[in-house]
Amino acid sequence: MIYLDNNATTPVHPEVLEAMMPFLTDHFHNPSSGYRASKPVKNALATAREQVATLINARPDEIIFTSCGTESNNTALKSLARLIGRKKSRVLTSAIEHSAVLRPIEAMAAVGFETRTIGVHEDGRFDLEELAEHLDADIPTFASLMWSNNETGVTQPIAEACALLKEKKAVLHTDAIQAVGKVPVDVRAVPVDMLSISGHKLYAPKGVGALYLRNGFRLEPLLRGGGQEGTHRSGTENVPYIVGLGKAAELAMNSGNSQISELRDHLEKRLSSEIEGVHLNGSREHRAGNICHVSFDHCEGAGLMILLDEAGVQVSTGSACMTGKQQPSHVQKAMGFSDERAKSSLRISLSRFTTREEIDTAANAIAKAVKKLRAIQSPLTGPVQVYR
Ligand SMILES: Cc1ncc(COP(=O)(O)O)c(C=O)c1O
């Protein structure tokens, strides 16, 4: 199998697994216990906090470990909602956020918060003029704007958005789950107030995440109890997974992404030159190096995905959460794509482990699958659904 769906999840890096193992076996102790055996566990937590902080240029005491990216986003949104209050405040977000931001914001709207959504240009990047129109220094404002999109890989003008928001004294949370480890993320250079990270997007296991909380910010915790994580997130720490996340952060610091983007560029060159009616979607210039988001005229993405799966190539049509849903992706609709174009897209996402041979095999399989689907669906009959 050739795995090209690394934006859905990455495999656990062997060095990450190796770092985790002692904390699943000998060092099983509770990091809060008082005896000597808990010392290495406590130290491992501190090391992981430092590793994650270093990756984004934060301080270790600004990192809170969570159970996943969704928890990090919900913690940021719900606690800020409580802090700014419902009256005369405003919550801003974008039309291309992950559901782990959109759903909590919908819940806030349902209980009376004023929420506003900014659009994106055709290249998938925020409309900064629209953002500026929604800002008013007299209205306490909280914004949640992603750093890099999970479907298209397009990196957002987050530095510019942050500057606009800071000028109006607004608070900014960013979902950087698809950015961290793929593009430079520096919270001193771009002074966001909160930032979400998820382990399984950067070669750590599923079920661990982190929230960066700028020093001086207090959270209204989602989980109250024993007061772990500086009282921001109670619950005994998932030490083996946190150690894994720390190791993954260290590996991300020390490994470049240029080899991945060269392979991605090679794939795109092959697809564009060997198949007709191919559209590479989103900004060419501002995007993570591991992702190719592509549409094929007169070819349904869902059908392509199934044919490719049968040919031993795993890709997706949008985000993993969208797969199986019949609606066109909200991200592509926000970019102004027609339903047909949005439904004819594939997301192909590479990893550090992807090889040139795999890319060449995948390109051959995609060309073959597109030809096969086009033969059974014409522009007149419209897309044909392929069922297993
Ligand atoms: C941009 C983005 N935000 C949030 C999430 C949710 O992260 P997790 O799966 O760790 O809850 C994902 C995962 O797909 C994502 O891509």
The ligand as an SDF file (V2000), in Angstrom:
LIG
                    3D

 16 16  0  0  0  0  0  0  0  0999 V2000
   -6.8340   21.7560   10.9370 C   0  0  0  0  0  0  0  0  0  0  0  0
   -7.2540   20.7070   11.9130 C   0  0  0  0  0  0  0  0  0  0  0  0
   -7.7980   21.0810   13.0880 N   0  0  0  0  0  0  0  0  0  0  0  0
   -8.1900   20.1730   14.0030 C   0  0  0  0  0  0  0  0  0  0  0  0
   -8.0580   18.8310   13.7880 C   0  0  0  0  0  0  0  0  0  0  0  0
   -8.4840   17.8500   14.8540 C   0  0  0  0  0  0  0  0  0  0  0  0
   -7.3330   17.2910   15.4790 O   0  0  0  0  0  0  0  0  0  0  0  0
   -7.4840   15.9110   16.3060 P   0  0  0  0  0  0  0  0  0  0  0  0
   -7.7520   14.8460   15.3070 O   0  0  0  0  0  0  0  0  0  0  0  0
   -6.1670   15.7420   17.0060 O   0  0  0  0  0  0  0  0  0  0  0  0
   -8.5910   16.1050   17.2680 O   0  0  0  0  0  0  0  0  0  0  0  0
   -7.5320   18.3780   12.5700 C   0  0  0  0  0  0  0  0  0  0  0  0
   -7.4530   16.9360   12.2620 C   0  0  0  0  0  0  0  0  0  0  0  0
   -7.8100   16.5080   11.1760 O   0  0  0  0  0  0  0  0  0  0  0  0
   -7.1100   19.3430   11.6090 C   0  0  0  0  0  0  0  0  0  0  0  0
   -6.5940   18.9710   10.4320 O   0  0  0  0  0  0  0  0  0  0  0  0
  1  2  1  0
  2  3  1  0
  2 15  2  0
  3  4  2  0
  4  5  1  0
  5  6  1  0
  5 12  2  0
  6  7  1  0
  7  8  1  0
  8  9  2  0
  8 10  1  0
  8 11  1  0
 12 13  1  0
 12 15  1  0
 13 14  2  0
 15 16  1  0
M  END
$$$$
